[in-house]
Amino acid sequence: MPKQTAKTSPRVAPLTPDLLALVARRFRMLGEPIRLRMLQCLESGPLSVNELAEKLQSTQSNISRHLSAMHGAGLLDRRREGNSTFYSVGDPLVVQLCELVCNSAREQTQQLAERLGVEVGSAKPGRRRP
């Protein structure tokens, strides 16, 4: 049996083709920056389509299209209240997944910047440390 490390975790059973398709669909839903920004906004609680459009400085129809796709993939919950539809995070593990990926990306960026002697977040790309 292979030794388990911090970077691996045991799988209970092989993933079926249907489950792999579902996982791939969820990852595709997270492949657009505006959708990640939506999740970020919804972490603090439910928002209406119009509230999200205002926060993200986008159109109601664009936001609505993305929200509908994310709801269809099981990432978001929604409820109607009068003429408004409110969305919320439907799967909190998706937010945790995003945090893991963001933290990993930050760490890799920091390590690369240190190797190159570049300040992370500097105003001018390629700026060297003094």
N, C-alpha and C positions, 0 to 999 in steps of 0.2 A: 504494500500500500504506500502511495507517495506521501512524503512528509508534508504536513500542512504548514504554510508560512503565513505571515501577516497579509501578504498580497493575494492569497488564494483562500477560498472557502469551499467546504464540501458541498456537493450537490446531492440531493436526495435521490433524484431520478433523472434520466436523460430528458432533455426538452423535446417535446413533440413538435412536428412541423407547424401545427396550429398555434401552439404556444410561442414558438419562435416568430411566427408572423405577427402575433399580437405584440410581442416585445419590440419588434422592428417598427411597428406602427407607432408605438408610444415614443420611441426615440425620434422618429421622423417628426412627430408633433413638437418635439423640443428643439428641432433643428433651425428654428427661425428666431432671431433676437427679439422680435416684438412679442412672441409667445412667452419667452422667458421673462420679459418685462411685465407681461400680464400676470404671470404667476407671482412675481415679486410684489406687485400691487395687491394681489388677492391674499397674500400671506396674513395681512392685518385684518382680514374679514371680507364678507361679501360686498360686491359693488355692482351697480347696474351697468349696462352697456354704455349708457351716456356718461356715467362717472368715469369709467375706464377710458373712453374716447377722449375725455377732457384731460385726464391725468397723462395720457400717452400722446396727446396732441395729434390725434388721428381722427379719421372719419368714423361715424357710427357704423356705417356699412362695412368698412374694413375690419373694425374690431369685432363686430357681430359675426362675420365670416370666420375669423380665427377662433372665437369663442365656441362657435358651433362645432368646428372640427375638433377642438380639444375636448368638448363635452362628449362627442361621438366616440372618442378614443378612451373615454373613462377617466380623464385627468381632472375634469371639473364637474361640479354639481350645479344645477340651476333650479330656480323657483320663480314662478310668476307672482307678481303682486300688482294688481290693477293692470295698467298699461306697460309696466316695467318688468324686465327680467333681470334677476340678480344672479350673479355667478359667484361661486366659491371654490376653493381647492377641494377636489373630490378624493384625492389620494395624497395624503400628507407625505408618503414615502417619495413621491416625485419631487417635492421640495427638498427633501433630504438628499436625494440623488443629485439635484442641481447644486446644492451646497458642496457636496463631495467633489464634483467635477470642477466647480469654481475654485475651491481651495487647492486642488491639485494643479490647476492652470496657474494660479497665483504663485504657488511654490515653484513650479517649473520656470516661470517667467523670472522670478527672483534669482533662482540659481543660474539661469542663462545670463542675466544682467550682471551678476557678480563675476562670472567667468569672462565676460566681455568688458567689464569695468564701466558699465553704463548705469545711470540712475533710472530706476523704474519709475515711470510716470513723469519723466522729465518733459519739458515743453518741446524740446527739439530732439528728434530721433538721432541716435548716434552720439549724443552729448557725453563726453567722458567725465568721469569724476576727477576732481582736482587732486 
